[in-house]
Amino acid sequence: MLTIGIKGSQIEIVTVEKAASALGSGGLNVYGTPAMIALMEGTALNSVQPFLEPGMTTVGTLVNIQHKAAVPIGSTVTCESELIEIDRKKLVFHVSVFDENVEVGSGLHERFIVNIERFLSKVQQKK
């Protein structure tokens, strides 16, 4: 059962593939904002997935994130998420990423609970 306060945590190494220069979000070999947001989304998703009915998942619909500090290639970053609001099918998370020294980024992330089969069926109809 979904309840406010569910937490998640994930760790990743900052690789060249996760650099701003590789992702097209900047020209430097530092942790890219798109990679950080993907980590945040994945952490939130993974934290609540075990509590959903079979055949259900969540999809990201909103990110309101600040990227506060640069992180060099080779560093380890840790993402933490906490479910702070449940409004029917809408879930709101506080997410934050830290390196070994400082908070790298934080903000709010919104996800919606969807039926996988129905969702994919609607997507296919757009072809």
C-alpha positions as CSV (number, residue, x, y, z in Angstrom):
1,M,0.0,0.0,0.0
2,L,1.3,3.4,-0.9
3,T,1.9,5.7,2.0
4,I,3.5,9.1,2.5
5,G,7.0,8.7,3.6
6,I,8.2,5.9,1.4
7,K,11.9,6.4,0.7
8,G,14.2,5.3,-2.0
9,S,18.0,5.5,-2.5
10,Q,20.3,4.7,-5.5
11,I,24.0,5.2,-6.1
12,E,25.8,5.6,-9.4
13,I,29.2,6.5,-10.7
14,V,29.6,9.6,-12.9
15,T,30.9,8.3,-16.2
16,V,31.8,10.0,-19.4
17,E,28.4,8.8,-20.8
18,K,26.6,10.8,-18.1
19,A,28.6,14.0,-18.7
20,A,26.9,17.1,-20.0
21,S,29.1,17.1,-23.1
22,A,27.9,13.5,-24.0
23,L,24.3,14.3,-23.3
24,G,24.1,17.6,-25.3
25,S,23.3,19.6,-22.3
26,G,26.6,21.4,-22.1
27,G,30.2,21.3,-23.3
28,L,32.0,20.2,-20.1
29,N,32.9,16.7,-18.9
30,V,31.0,17.0,-15.6
31,Y,27.8,15.3,-14.4
32,G,25.0,16.3,-16.7
33,T,21.7,17.6,-15.6
34,P,19.8,15.0,-17.7
35,A,21.7,12.2,-16.0
36,M,20.9,13.6,-12.6
37,I,17.2,13.9,-13.4
38,A,17.1,10.4,-14.8
39,L,18.6,9.1,-11.5
40,M,16.0,11.1,-9.6
41,E,13.2,9.7,-11.7
42,G,14.5,6.2,-11.4
43,T,14.9,6.4,-7.7
44,A,11.3,7.6,-7.2
45,L,10.0,5.0,-9.6
46,N,11.8,2.1,-7.9
47,S,10.8,3.3,-4.4
48,V,7.1,2.9,-5.1
49,Q,6.9,0.1,-7.7
50,P,6.8,-2.7,-5.1
51,F,3.7,-1.1,-3.6
52,L,1.7,-1.0,-6.8
53,E,-0.8,-3.6,-8.1
54,P,0.5,-6.0,-10.8
55,G,0.2,-4.4,-14.2
56,M,0.6,-0.9,-12.9
57,T,3.6,1.5,-12.9
58,T,4.3,5.2,-12.7
59,V,5.3,7.7,-15.4
60,G,7.1,11.0,-14.8
61,T,5.1,14.1,-15.6
62,L,7.0,17.0,-13.9
63,V,10.4,17.8,-12.6
64,N,11.3,21.0,-10.8
65,I,14.9,20.6,-10.0
66,Q,17.9,22.8,-9.2
67,H,21.4,21.5,-10.3
68,K,23.5,23.2,-7.6
69,A,27.1,21.8,-8.0
70,A,29.3,20.4,-10.6
71,V,30.6,16.8,-10.2
72,P,33.7,15.4,-11.9
73,I,33.8,12.2,-13.9
74,G,34.6,9.2,-11.6
75,S,32.7,10.5,-8.6
76,T,30.0,8.6,-6.8
77,V,26.6,10.3,-6.4
78,T,23.7,9.1,-4.2
79,C,20.1,10.0,-4.9
80,E,17.4,9.9,-2.2
81,S,13.7,10.2,-2.8
82,E,10.8,10.6,-0.4
83,L,7.1,10.3,-1.3
84,I,5.6,13.5,0.2
85,E,2.1,13.7,-1.4
86,I,-0.5,11.3,-2.8
87,D,-3.4,12.8,-4.7
88,R,-5.4,9.8,-6.2
89,K,-3.0,8.7,-9.0
90,K,-0.6,11.6,-8.6
91,L,2.5,11.1,-6.5
92,V,4.9,13.9,-5.5
93,F,8.4,13.2,-4.4
94,H,11.2,15.3,-2.8
95,V,14.4,14.2,-4.5
96,S,18.0,15.1,-3.8
97,V,21.4,14.0,-5.1
98,F,24.7,14.2,-3.1
99,D,28.3,13.6,-4.0
100,E,30.9,12.8,-1.4
101,N,30.9,16.5,-0.3
102,V,27.8,18.5,-1.0
103,E,24.2,18.4,-2.2
104,V,24.4,18.4,-6.0
105,G,20.8,18.9,-6.8
106,S,17.3,18.8,-5.3
107,G,13.7,19.5,-6.0
108,L,10.3,18.0,-6.6
109,H,9.3,15.2,-9.0
110,E,5.8,14.2,-9.9
111,R,4.7,10.8,-11.2
112,F,1.3,9.4,-12.1
113,I,0.1,5.8,-11.6
114,V,-0.9,4.2,-14.9
115,N,-2.1,0.8,-16.1
116,I,0.8,-0.4,-18.3
117,E,-1.3,-2.1,-21.0
118,R,-3.8,0.8,-21.3
119,F,-1.0,3.4,-21.4
120,L,1.0,1.6,-24.1
121,S,-2.2,1.0,-26.1
122,K,-2.9,4.7,-26.2
123,V,0.7,5.5,-27.2
124,Q,0.5,3.0,-30.1
125,Q,-2.7,4.7,-31.4
126,K,-0.6,7.8,-32.0
127,K,1.3,6.1,-34.8
